[in-house]
Amino acid sequence: MAKNLLITGANGQLGNEMRNLLADRREFNSFFTDIDSLDITDAKAVYHFIESNKIDTIVNCAAYTAVDKAEDDMVLCAKLNVDAVGNIAGAAKNYGARVIHVSTDYVFDGYNYQPYTEDDDTNPKTTYGTTKRDGEKMLLKIAPDSIIVRTAWLYSPYGKNFVKTMLKLGAEKDSLNVVCDQIGTPTCAADLAAAIMSIITHEEWIPGIYHFSDEGVCSWYDFTKAIHRIAGISSCKVKPVKSKEYPTRAIRPLYSVLDKSKIKQTFGIEIPHWEESLEKCIKVITENN
Ligand SMILES: NC(=O)c1ccc[n+]([C@@H]2O[C@H](COP(=O)([O-])OP(=O)(O)OC[C@H]3O[C@@H](n4cnc5c(N)ncnc54)[C@H](OP(=O)(O)O)[C@@H]3O)[C@@H](O)[C@H]2O)c1
C-alpha cells in the first residue's frame, strides 16, 4: 500500500530536494505543502490535514532559518521552530503518524574540538539555536517515537544560501573577506534528502536523534575557495579573516563538525565528501542560469 507522506516547507532548500527524489516514487503518495497551503503554526489546519489525508509519515522541512534576523524576531522564530513542531507532534500522536524532523548544529555551543555526537550536551548560543533545541525537546516529549536529523551548512540550487552568494560575489567583486576560524562541514541538501529517503524506506523505524552532514571538514574560507575554483572564478581574491573582524548579529559556533557514525551504521548510508557534492550542485546552478 502506498505510504502517505507529508513534506512541509516544501518550497525551501530541503523541501525541493525531497520533491526531486519523490517525483518518480510511485509507492508513495506525497503531499508537498508550504506556508500558503499548510501553515504549520495553525494547529487546527495541521490536525485537519494529517487526519483527512491519512498521513503516515511527516518530514518537517519547514523552519525559521534566518539566523541573524531571529535575534530581533524571537516571537515568530519560536512560533515556527517550537510551537509549530508541537502542532505536528500532537497531530502525529493523535492520528498515528511518524515524524522526521530536521534540526541543526546550532544546538551546540561550538566549543568542542572533536565531532559532536548525538549524546553531547546541547548549549545553543543564539535565538535560532535555542528555538531549534526547544523544538527537538517539544517533539520528543509529545511524540517520543520520532526521528530528528541534525544537519549543518546546508546549500542547494534553491533559495538563498552561501554557495549562491559566493558565486554572485565572486563574479562581481575583486576581493572578499571570509572567516577562516569557523570550522564545519558543508551539506548538499540533495544528500540530506537522500539520507531521509533511506530512513523512510528502511525496513525498521528506529527513533532517536541522528547527525548528518557531508563528509570532510573545512572553514568558510576553504569553502569559498572551493566554490570559486569549481566555478572557474579567478578574478576575485579571497582573504581569510577572523570572526572578530566579521561581526554578525547572531554569534556562529566556532566548531560544529557533526559525528555521523550513528546514521551511517543504523541506516547503511554512504555519504559523499563535501567537495564532490559541491561540484555536482554548482553544475546544476550554472546549468539553470
Ligand atoms: N539552511 C541551513 O544552513 C541549515 C543548517 C542546519 C539545519 N537546517 C535545518 O534544515 C531544515 C531545512 O532548512 P532549509 O534551508 O531547507 O530551510 P528553508 O530553505 O528556509 O525552507 C523553509 C521553508 O519553510 C517555509 N515556511 C516558513 N514558515 C512556514 C509556515 N508557517 N508553515 C509552513 N512552511 C513555512 C519557508 O517559506 P518562506 O521561505 O516563505 O519563509 C520555506 O519554504 C530546517 O529545519 C533548518 O532549521 C538548515
The ligand as an SDF file (V2000), in Angstrom:
LIG
                    3D

 48 52  0  0  0  0  0  0  0  0999 V2000
   19.9730   26.3310    5.8920 N   0  0  0  0  0  0  0  0  0  0  0  0
   20.9320   25.8240    6.6800 C   0  0  0  0  0  0  0  0  0  0  0  0
   22.1260   26.1540    6.5510 O   0  0  0  0  0  0  0  0  0  0  0  0
   20.5780   24.8280    7.7490 C   0  0  0  0  0  0  0  0  0  0  0  0
   21.6020   24.3520    8.5840 C   0  0  0  0  0  0  0  0  0  0  0  0
   21.2670   23.4270    9.5840 C   0  0  0  0  0  0  0  0  0  0  0  0
   19.9750   22.9820    9.7160 C   0  0  0  0  0  0  0  0  0  0  0  0
   18.9890   23.4800    8.9110 N   0  0  0  0  0  0  0  0  0  0  0  0
   17.6200   23.0000    9.0970 C   0  0  0  0  0  0  0  0  0  0  0  0
   17.2590   22.2650    7.9370 O   0  0  0  0  0  0  0  0  0  0  0  0
   15.8550   22.4110    7.7030 C   0  0  0  0  0  0  0  0  0  0  0  0
   15.6250   22.8200    6.2660 C   0  0  0  0  0  0  0  0  0  0  0  0
   16.2990   24.0670    6.0460 O   0  0  0  0  0  0  0  0  0  0  0  0
   16.2120   24.8220    4.6530 P   0  0  0  0  0  0  0  0  0  0  0  0
   17.4930   25.5510    4.4650 O   0  0  0  0  0  0  0  0  0  0  0  0
   15.7060   23.9000    3.6100 O   0  0  0  0  0  0  0  0  0  0  0  0
   15.0940   25.8980    5.0210 O   0  0  0  0  0  0  0  0  0  0  0  0
   14.4230   26.9900    4.0540 P   0  0  0  0  0  0  0  0  0  0  0  0
   15.0360   26.9160    2.6980 O   0  0  0  0  0  0  0  0  0  0  0  0
   14.4200   28.2710    4.8130 O   0  0  0  0  0  0  0  0  0  0  0  0
   12.9340   26.4230    3.9130 O   0  0  0  0  0  0  0  0  0  0  0  0
   11.9890   26.5110    4.9370 C   0  0  0  0  0  0  0  0  0  0  0  0
   10.6400   26.5650    4.2770 C   0  0  0  0  0  0  0  0  0  0  0  0
    9.6430   26.6510    5.3140 O   0  0  0  0  0  0  0  0  0  0  0  0
    8.6890   27.6100    4.8740 C   0  0  0  0  0  0  0  0  0  0  0  0
    7.8830   28.1370    5.9660 N   0  0  0  0  0  0  0  0  0  0  0  0
    8.0960   29.2760    6.6800 C   0  0  0  0  0  0  0  0  0  0  0  0
    7.0930   29.4630    7.5710 N   0  0  0  0  0  0  0  0  0  0  0  0
    6.2320   28.4310    7.3930 C   0  0  0  0  0  0  0  0  0  0  0  0
    4.9980   28.0820    7.9980 C   0  0  0  0  0  0  0  0  0  0  0  0
    4.4670   28.8190    8.9760 N   0  0  0  0  0  0  0  0  0  0  0  0
    4.3720   26.9570    7.5700 N   0  0  0  0  0  0  0  0  0  0  0  0
    4.8970   26.1990    6.5850 C   0  0  0  0  0  0  0  0  0  0  0  0
    6.0600   26.4780    5.9720 N   0  0  0  0  0  0  0  0  0  0  0  0
    6.7280   27.5890    6.3720 C   0  0  0  0  0  0  0  0  0  0  0  0
    9.5500   28.6680    4.2270 C   0  0  0  0  0  0  0  0  0  0  0  0
    8.7760   29.5810    3.4790 O   0  0  0  0  0  0  0  0  0  0  0  0
    9.3410   31.0870    3.2990 P   0  0  0  0  0  0  0  0  0  0  0  0
   10.5930   30.9820    2.5310 O   0  0  0  0  0  0  0  0  0  0  0  0
    8.2070   31.7550    2.5700 O   0  0  0  0  0  0  0  0  0  0  0  0
    9.5440   31.6240    4.6950 O   0  0  0  0  0  0  0  0  0  0  0  0
   10.4700   27.8160    3.3820 C   0  0  0  0  0  0  0  0  0  0  0  0
    9.8820   27.4630    2.1500 O   0  0  0  0  0  0  0  0  0  0  0  0
   15.3550   23.3950    8.7520 C   0  0  0  0  0  0  0  0  0  0  0  0
   14.7960   22.6800    9.8230 O   0  0  0  0  0  0  0  0  0  0  0  0
   16.6020   24.1090    9.2160 C   0  0  0  0  0  0  0  0  0  0  0  0
   16.4830   24.5740   10.5460 O   0  0  0  0  0  0  0  0  0  0  0  0
   19.2680   24.3830    7.9170 C   0  0  0  0  0  0  0  0  0  0  0  0
  1  2  1  0
  2  3  2  0
  2  4  1  0
  4  5  1  0
  4 48  2  0
  5  6  2  0
  6  7  1  0
  7  8  2  0
  8  9  1  0
  8 48  1  0
  9 10  1  0
  9 46  1  0
 10 11  1  0
 11 12  1  0
 11 44  1  0
 12 13  1  0
 13 14  1  0
 14 15  2  0
 14 16  1  0
 14 17  1  0
 17 18  1  0
 18 19  2  0
 18 20  1  0
 18 21  1  0
 21 22  1  0
 22 23  1  0
 23 24  1  0
 23 42  1  0
 24 25  1  0
 25 26  1  0
 25 36  1  0
 26 27  1  0
 26 35  1  0
 27 28  2  0
 28 29  1  0
 29 30  1  0
 29 35  2  0
 30 31  1  0
 30 32  2  0
 32 33  1  0
 33 34  2  0
 34 35  1  0
 36 37  1  0
 36 42  1  0
 37 38  1  0
 38 39  2  0
 38 40  1  0
 38 41  1  0
 42 43  1  0
 44 45  1  0
 44 46  1  0
 46 47  1  0
M  CHG  2   8   1  16  -1
M  END
$$$$
